[in-house]
């Protein structure tokens, strides 16, 4: 489970279920959890689509539909990360998002400039 090592008391709830895992107690960990709360559904959907995609029992059209579904969820995730990164500006958390998710943000920027 990702978390930020920073001064303060960090509270973590570990779970094999991503929607039940939590981190809080410090400024950046609280922000991280808010991002996770906002985007966890997309990640779970992508996991389900990917599992079906690799099941090996799909025709070409079904594979393409799943790939399109994954791409649209990835795009939505990029929008969420961009919102948080813009909101955070040049804070530690904002810089972390721009560095860690640069591929999502770069792809989003490219689409906006076309």
MIDOSE-1310 file (N, C-alpha, C; in nm, 2 decimals, decimal comma, always signed):
residues 114
xxxx	+0,08/-0,12/+0,00/+0,00/+0,00/+0,00/+0,09/+0,12/+0,00; +0,07/+0,21/-0,10/+0,15/+0,33/-0,10/+0,11/+0,43/+0,02; +0,21/+0,49/+0,07/+0,19/+0,60/+0,17/+0,31/+0,69/+0,17; +0,29/+0,81/+0,23/+0,39/+0,91/+0,24/+0,45/+0,90/+0,38
xxxx	+0,58/+0,89/+0,38/+0,66/+0,89/+0,51/+0,68/+1,04/+0,54; +0,61/+1,09/+0,64/+0,62/+1,23/+0,68/+0,60/+1,24/+0,83; +0,63/+1,36/+0,89/+0,61/+1,38/+1,03/+0,46/+1,37/+1,07; +0,44/+1,31/+1,18/+0,30/+1,29/+1,23/+0,27/+1,14/+1,25
xxxx	+0,15/+1,12/+1,29/+0,10/+0,98/+1,31/+0,03/+0,93/+1,19; +0,09/+0,83/+1,13/+0,03/+0,78/+1,01/-0,06/+0,66/+1,05; -0,18/+0,66/+1,01/-0,27/+0,55/+1,03/-0,30/+0,47/+0,91; -0,28/+0,34/+0,92/-0,30/+0,25/+0,80/-0,39/+0,14/+0,83
xxxx	-0,47/+0,11/+0,74/-0,56/-0,01/+0,75/-0,52/-0,09/+0,62; -0,45/-0,20/+0,64/-0,41/-0,29/+0,53/-0,52/-0,39/+0,51; -0,55/-0,42/+0,38/-0,65/-0,52/+0,35/-0,62/-0,57/+0,21; -0,65/-0,70/+0,19/-0,64/-0,76/+0,05/-0,74/-0,70/-0,04
xxxx	-0,84/-0,63/+0,01/-0,94/-0,56/-0,07/-0,90/-0,41/-0,09; -0,87/-0,37/-0,21/-0,83/-0,23/-0,22/-0,92/-0,12/-0,17; -1,05/-0,15/-0,18/-1,15/-0,05/-0,14/-1,16/-0,04/+0,02; -1,10/-0,14/+0,09/-1,10/-0,13/+0,23/-0,97/-0,08/+0,29
xxxx	-0,86/-0,08/+0,21/-0,73/-0,03/+0,26/-0,74/+0,12/+0,27; -0,68/+0,17/+0,38/-0,69/+0,32/+0,40/-0,55/+0,36/+0,46; -0,52/+0,49/+0,43/-0,41/+0,56/+0,50/-0,45/+0,70/+0,53; -0,41/+0,75/+0,64/-0,45/+0,88/+0,69/-0,36/+0,93/+0,80
xxxx	-0,39/+1,05/+0,85/-0,32/+1,10/+0,97/-0,22/+1,21/+0,94; -0,18/+1,22/+0,82/-0,09/+1,33/+0,79/-0,14/+1,40/+0,66; -0,09/+1,52/+0,63/-0,14/+1,60/+0,52/-0,14/+1,52/+0,39; -0,02/+1,47/+0,35/-0,01/+1,40/+0,22/-0,08/+1,27/+0,22
xxxx	-0,08/+1,20/+0,33/-0,16/+1,07/+0,33/-0,31/+1,09/+0,32; -0,36/+1,20/+0,38/-0,50/+1,23/+0,37/-0,53/+1,27/+0,23; -0,45/+1,34/+0,16/-0,47/+1,37/+0,02/-0,46/+1,25/-0,07; -0,37/+1,16/-0,04/-0,36/+1,04/-0,12/-0,49/+0,95/-0,10
xxxx	-0,54/+0,94/+0,02/-0,66/+0,87/+0,04/-0,78/+0,93/-0,03; -0,78/+1,06/-0,04/-0,89/+1,12/-0,11/-0,88/+1,09/-0,26; -0,76/+1,09/-0,31/-0,74/+1,05/-0,45/-0,79/+0,90/-0,47; -0,75/+0,82/-0,38/-0,78/+0,67/-0,39/-0,93/+0,66/-0,38
xxxx	-1,00/+0,73/-0,29/-1,14/+0,72/-0,27/-1,21/+0,76/-0,40; -1,16/+0,86/-0,47/-1,22/+0,91/-0,59/-1,20/+0,81/-0,71; -1,09/+0,74/-0,71/-1,06/+0,66/-0,83/-1,06/+0,51/-0,81; -1,08/+0,46/-0,70/-1,08/+0,31/-0,67/-1,17/+0,24/-0,76
xxxx	-1,29/+0,29/-0,79/-1,39/+0,22/-0,87/-1,33/+0,20/-1,01; -1,26/+0,30/-1,07/-1,21/+0,28/-1,20/-1,10/+0,17/-1,20; -1,02/+0,17/-1,10/-0,92/+0,06/-1,10/-0,98/-0,08/-1,09; -1,08/-0,09/-1,01/-1,15/-0,22/-1,00/-1,21/-0,26/-1,13
xxxx	-1,27/-0,16/-1,20/-1,33/-0,19/-1,33/-1,23/-0,24/-1,43; -1,11/-0,17/-1,43/-1,00/-0,20/-1,52/-0,95/-0,35/-1,49; -0,94/-0,38/-1,36/-0,90/-0,51/-1,33/-1,00/-0,62/-1,38; -1,13/-0,59/-1,36/-1,23/-0,69/-1,41/-1,22/-0,70/-1,57
xxxx	-1,21/-0,59/-1,64/-1,20/-0,59/-1,78/-1,07/-0,67/-1,82; -0,96/-0,64/-1,76/-0,84/-0,71/-1,79/-0,85/-0,86/-1,77; -0,91/-0,90/-1,66/-0,93/-1,04/-1,63/-1,01/-1,11/-1,74; -1,11/-1,05/-1,79/-1,19/-1,10/-1,90/-1,11/-1,10/-2,03
xxxx	-1,03/-1,00/-2,05/-0,95/-0,99/-2,17/-0,86/-1,10/-2,18; -0,80/-1,14/-2,07/-0,70/-1,25/-2,07/-0,75/-1,38/-2,05; -0,88/-1,39/-2,04/-0,94/-1,53/-2,02/-0,92/-1,62/-2,14; -0,90/-1,56/-2,26/-0,87/-1,64/-2,38/-0,99/-1,69/-2,45
xxxx	-1,11/-1,65/-2,41/-1,23/-1,70/-2,47/-1,31/-1,59/-2,54; -1,25/-1,50/-2,60/-1,32/-1,38/-2,66/-1,28/-1,37/-2,81; -1,38/-1,33/-2,88/-1,35/-1,30/-3,02/-1,29/-1,16/-3,04; -1,25/-1,13/-3,16/-1,18/-1,00/-3,18/-1,27/-0,88/-3,14
xxxx	-1,40/-0,88/-3,17/-1,48/-0,76/-3,13/-1,50/-0,75/-2,98; -1,51/-0,86/-2,91/-1,52/-0,86/-2,77/-1,39/-0,81/-2,71; -1,27/-0,85/-2,76/-1,14/-0,80/-2,71/-1,13/-0,65/-2,73; -1,17/-0,60/-2,85/-1,17/-0,46/-2,88/-1,26/-0,38/-2,79
xxxx	-1,38/-0,43/-2,76/-1,47/-0,36/-2,67/-1,41/-0,35/-2,53; -1,35/-0,45/-2,48/-1,28/-0,45/-2,35/-1,16/-0,35/-2,35; -1,08/-0,35/-2,46/-0,97/-0,26/-2,47/-1,02/-0,11/-2,47; -1,13/-0,09/-2,54/-1,19/+0,05/-2,54/-1,24/+0,08/-2,40
xxxx	-1,30/-0,01/-2,33/-1,35/+0,02/-2,19/-1,23/+0,05/-2,10; -1,12/-0,03/-2,11/-1,00/+0,00/-2,03/-0,95/+0,14/-2,07; -0,94/+0,17/-2,19/-0,89/+0,30/-2,23/-0,97/+0,42/-2,18; -1,10/+0,40/-2,18/-1,19/+0,51/-2,13/-1,17/+0,52/-1,98
xxxx	-1,16/+0,42/-1,91/-1,13/+0,42/-1,76/-1,00/+0,49/-1,73; -0,90/+0,45/-1,81/-0,76/+0,51/-1,80/-0,77/+0,66/-1,82; -0,85/+0,70/-1,92/-0,86/+0,84/-1,95/-0,93/+0,92/-1,84; -1,03/+0,86/-1,78/-1,10/+0,92/-1,67/-1,01/+0,93/-1,55
xxxx	-0,93/+0,82/-1,52/-0,83/+0,83/-1,42/-0,73/+0,94/-1,44; -0,69/+0,96/-1,56/-0,60/+1,07/-1,59/-0,66/+1,21/-1,56; -0,79/+1,22/-1,59/-0,86/+1,34/-1,56/-0,87/+1,37/-1,41; -0,89/+1,26/-1,33/-0,89/+1,28/-1,19/-0,76/+1,32/-1,13
xxxx	-0,65/+1,25/-1,18/-0,51/+1,29/-1,14/-0,48/+1,43/-1,18; -0,52/+1,47/-1,30/-0,49/+1,61/-1,34/-0,57/+1,71/-1,26; -0,69/+1,68/-1,22/-0,76/+1,77/-1,13/-0,69/+1,78/-1,00; -0,65/+1,67/-0,94/-0,58/+1,68/-0,81/-0,44/+1,75/-0,83
xxxx	-0,37/+1,72/-0,93/-0,24/+1,79/-0,96/-0,25/+1,94/-0,97; -0,36/+1,98/-1,05/-0,38/+2,12/-1,07/-0,42/+2,19/-0,94; -0,50/+2,12/-0,86/-0,55/+2,17/-0,73/-0,43/+2,19/-0,64; -0,34/+2,10/-0,64/-0,23/+2,10/-0,55/-0,11/+2,19/-0,59
xxxx	-0,11/+2,23/-0,71/-0,01/+2,33/-0,76/+0,13/+2,27/-0,74; +0,22/+2,35/-0,67/+0,36/+2,32/-0,66/+0,38/+2,26/-0,52; +0,28/+2,21/-0,45/+0,30/+2,14/-0,32/+0,37/+2,01/-0,34; +0,42/+1,95/-0,23/+0,48/+1,82/-0,24/+0,39/+1,72/-0,31
xxxx	+0,27/+1,72/-0,27/+0,17/+1,62/-0,33/+0,15/+1,65/-0,48; +0,14/+1,77/-0,52/+0,12/+1,81/-0,66/+0,24/+1,76/-0,74; +0,36/+1,79/-0,69/+0,48/+1,74/-0,76/+0,49/+1,59/-0,77; +0,45/+1,52/-0,66/+0,45/+1,38/-0,66/+0,35/+1,33/-0,77
xxxx	+0,23/+1,38/-0,78/+0,14/+1,34/-0,88/+0,19/+1,37/-1,02; +0,25/+1,48/-1,05/+0,30/+1,51/-1,18/+0,42/+1,42/-1,22; +0,50/+1,38/-1,12/+0,61/+1,29/-1,15/+0,56/+1,15/-1,16; +0,48/+1,10/-1,07/+0,44/+0,96/-1,07/+0,34/+0,93/-1,19
xxxx	+0,26/+1,02/-1,22/+0,16/+1,00/-1,32/+0,18/+1,08/-1,45; +0,31/+1,11/-1,48/+0,34/+1,19/-1,59/+0,29/+1,13/-1,72; +0,28/+1,00/-1,74/+0,23/+0,94/-1,86/+0,09/+0,97/-1,88; +0,01/+0,96/-1,77/-0,13/+0,99/-1,78/-0,15/+1,14/-1,81
xxxx	-0,08/+1,22/-1,74/-0,09/+1,37/-1,76/-0,04/+1,41/-1,90; +0,07/+1,35/-1,95/+0,12/+1,38/-2,08/+0,02/+1,34/-2,19; -0,04/+1,23/-2,18/-0,14/+1,18/-2,28/-0,26/+1,27/-2,28; -0,30/+1,32/-2,16/-0,42/+1,41/-2,15/-0,38/+1,54/-2,22
xxxx	-0,26/+1,60/-2,19/-0,22/+1,72/-2,25/-0,22/+1,71/-2,40; -0,16/+1,60/-2,45/-0,16/+1,58/-2,60/-0,30/+1,58/-2,66; -0,39/+1,51/-2,59/-0,53/+1,51/-2,65/-0,59/+1,65/-2,65; -0,56/+1,73/-2,55/-0,62/+1,86/-2,54/-0,57/+1,96/-2,64
xx	-0,44/+1,94/-2,69/-0,38/+2,03/-2,78/-0,41/+1,99/-2,93; -0,48/+1,88/-2,95/-0,51/+1,83/-3,09/-0,63/+1,91/-3,14
